[in-house]
Amino acid sequence: MATRGLLRVTPAVARAYFGVQALTGAAWWICVFTFSTVRLPTLGELDPLLIALPDIPLFVVGSALIAAGVRWAVWIVVPWTVLVAAGMTVHATITTDTGCGALLMIAAAGGSIVAGLVIIVGRLPTEWIVAGPFGFRAARAERTRTLLGQTSLQIAIFWSLLLFVIPAVITWVEDRWGLRLEPPPGIRIAAGLAFVLFAALGLCSAVIMATRGAGTPLPAAMAHRLVVAGPYRWVRNPMAVAGIGQGVCVGIMLESWLVVAYALAGALIWNWAVRPHEEADLGRRFGAEFAAYRDAVPCWIPRLRPVPVRR
């Protein structure tokens, strides 16, 4: 079954990205040398001339060369952008200065890596995300009690890492970089209540996956049977909805817009790069049964009336 919904980025689109990057980079340097309101938040007390001397040819001109079709320039622009992003990150964290500059360079590095991969490989190799230990495989035949234990362990590990450890680090960095924004009053309470509801949705979905599907949420131990029960009757991916909702709620409770952005970025990556491969695997294993389910139940927005439960 074809990977429907897969994010497809062509080399032409990637070259266009580098063209935009060259133009915005050039415009940024002009503003740096013209306006202190741009220079201070992004470079602080760093000497702009010393940074511009290598950055303009390696980043701005290099990006323009890639946009013009000079493929080998990728091997210069991408490493340089990553190096500058790493340097700005360290500098901003140590000095509590230039946080905006570090954030901009991290975004540029991420975009350069993705666009550079497309130019080198000829496409966006999203299948690398679900390779090796993260590949889709059915769970070993286990008793329900064992599957529930494995599911509980997976939830404890992933929730601790994705919803507590990583957001705590992001919030700490956000404070060091001076990027915190105050949310509207009362929104933290609403986010806390929503977090509980999303957590309940995730736990319920995971239990049904183990008891009805004989599998776990982990891609390397997927269900043996197609699950059409509980929350899966309203939406195809209730655990993904729950996890992303929890991430957004954590960001709001921590008063961190970067944590909210982190959760939403995870949603985009999962939707465009991971989900199509997962659904292609489900299509290969369950055939017309999954195709009918996919056509009847939405991916993100729950349907108003649930589909009939499947025993």
ChimeraX attribute file (.defattr): number of C-alpha atoms within 10 A of each C-alpha:
attribute: neighborCount
match mode: 1-to-1
recipient: residues
	/A:1	13
	/A:2	12
	/A:3	16
	/A:4	12
	/A:5	14
	/A:6	16
	/A:7	18
	/A:8	13
	/A:9	16
	/A:10	15
	/A:11	20
	/A:12	14
	/A:13	15
	/A:14	24
	/A:15	24
	/A:16	18
	/A:17	20
	/A:18	27
	/A:19	21
	/A:20	16
	/A:21	22
	/A:22	22
	/A:23	15
	/A:24	13
	/A:25	19
	/A:26	16
	/A:27	12
	/A:28	15
	/A:29	19
	/A:30	13
	/A:31	14
	/A:32	20
	/A:33	13
	/A:34	11
	/A:35	11
	/A:36	13
	/A:37	10
	/A:38	18
	/A:39	22
	/A:40	16
	/A:41	17
	/A:42	23
	/A:43	22
	/A:44	19
	/A:45	11
	/A:46	14
	/A:47	10
	/A:48	14
	/A:49	12
	/A:50	9
	/A:51	12
	/A:52	16
	/A:53	10
	/A:54	12
	/A:55	19
	/A:56	16
	/A:57	13
	/A:58	19
	/A:59	25
	/A:60	24
	/A:61	20
	/A:62	26
	/A:63	29
	/A:64	24
	/A:65	20
	/A:66	23
	/A:67	24
	/A:68	13
	/A:69	13
	/A:70	13
	/A:71	14
	/A:72	13
	/A:73	19
	/A:74	23
	/A:75	12
	/A:76	13
	/A:77	27
	/A:78	24
	/A:79	16
	/A:80	18
	/A:81	23
	/A:82	19
	/A:83	15
	/A:84	19
	/A:85	22
	/A:86	16
	/A:87	14
	/A:88	24
	/A:89	22
	/A:90	13
	/A:91	18
	/A:92	24
	/A:93	20
	/A:94	11
	/A:95	12
	/A:96	16
	/A:97	23
	/A:98	23
	/A:99	26
	/A:100	21
	/A:101	22
	/A:102	25
	/A:103	19
	/A:104	13
	/A:105	22
	/A:106	20
	/A:107	14
	/A:108	19
	/A:109	22
	/A:110	15
	/A:111	18
	/A:112	23
	/A:113	17
	/A:114	16
	/A:115	26
	/A:116	26
	/A:117	18
	/A:118	21
	/A:119	23
	/A:120	14
	/A:121	10
	/A:122	15
	/A:123	18
	/A:124	22
	/A:125	15
	/A:126	17
	/A:127	12
	/A:128	12
	/A:129	15
	/A:130	16
	/A:131	10
	/A:132	9
	/A:133	10
	/A:134	13
	/A:135	18
	/A:136	18
	/A:137	16
	/A:138	18
	/A:139	20
	/A:140	14
	/A:141	12
	/A:142	12
	/A:143	11
	/A:144	16
	/A:145	11
	/A:146	13
	/A:147	22
	/A:148	21
	/A:149	13
	/A:150	18
	/A:151	22
	/A:152	16
	/A:153	12
	/A:154	15
	/A:155	18
	/A:156	11
	/A:157	12
	/A:158	13
	/A:159	16
	/A:160	13
	/A:161	13
	/A:162	16
	/A:163	21
	/A:164	13
	/A:165	12
	/A:166	14
	/A:167	23
	/A:168	18
	/A:169	12
	/A:170	17
	/A:171	20
	/A:172	15
	/A:173	19
	/A:174	21
	/A:175	16
	/A:176	17
	/A:177	23
	/A:178	17
	/A:179	15
	/A:180	16
	/A:181	12
	/A:182	9
	/A:183	14
	/A:184	9
	/A:185	7
	/A:186	8
	/A:187	13
	/A:188	18
	/A:189	13
	/A:190	12
	/A:191	20
	/A:192	16
	/A:193	11
	/A:194	18
	/A:195	21
	/A:196	14
	/A:197	15
	/A:198	22
	/A:199	17
	/A:200	13
	/A:201	19
	/A:202	23
	/A:203	18
	/A:204	15
	/A:205	22
	/A:206	23
	/A:207	21
	/A:208	20
	/A:209	28
	/A:210	27
	/A:211	17
	/A:212	20
	/A:213	20
	/A:214	26
	/A:215	32
	/A:216	27
	/A:217	22
	/A:218	19
	/A:219	17
	/A:220	18
	/A:221	21
	/A:222	22
	/A:223	23
	/A:224	20
	/A:225	15
	/A:226	21
	/A:227	25
	/A:228	24
	/A:229	19
	/A:230	19
	/A:231	19
	/A:232	24
	/A:233	23
	/A:234	23
	/A:235	23
	/A:236	22
	/A:237	20
	/A:238	25
	/A:239	22
	/A:240	21
	/A:241	19
	/A:242	21
	/A:243	23
	/A:244	22
	/A:245	23
	/A:246	26
	/A:247	26
	/A:248	24
	/A:249	27
	/A:250	24
	/A:251	25
	/A:252	23
	/A:253	19
	/A:254	17
	/A:255	19
	/A:256	25
	/A:257	20
	/A:258	20
	/A:259	26
	/A:260	23
	/A:261	14
	/A:262	19
	/A:263	23
	/A:264	16
	/A:265	13
	/A:266	15
	/A:267	19
	/A:268	13
	/A:269	14
	/A:270	17
	/A:271	18
	/A:272	16
	/A:273	23
	/A:274	21
	/A:275	20
	/A:276	20
	/A:277	25
	/A:278	18
	/A:279	19
	/A:280	18
	/A:281	18
	/A:282	21
	/A:283	18
	/A:284	14
	/A:285	16
	/A:286	14
	/A:287	13
	/A:288	11
	/A:289	12
	/A:290	19
	/A:291	16
	/A:292	10
	/A:293	17
	/A:294	16
	/A:295	9
	/A:296	16
	/A:297	21
	/A:298	16
	/A:299	19
	/A:300	14
	/A:301	13
	/A:302	18
	/A:303	15
	/A:304	8
	/A:305	9
	/A:306	17
	/A:307	16
	/A:308	10
	/A:309	11
	/A:310	11
	/A:311	8
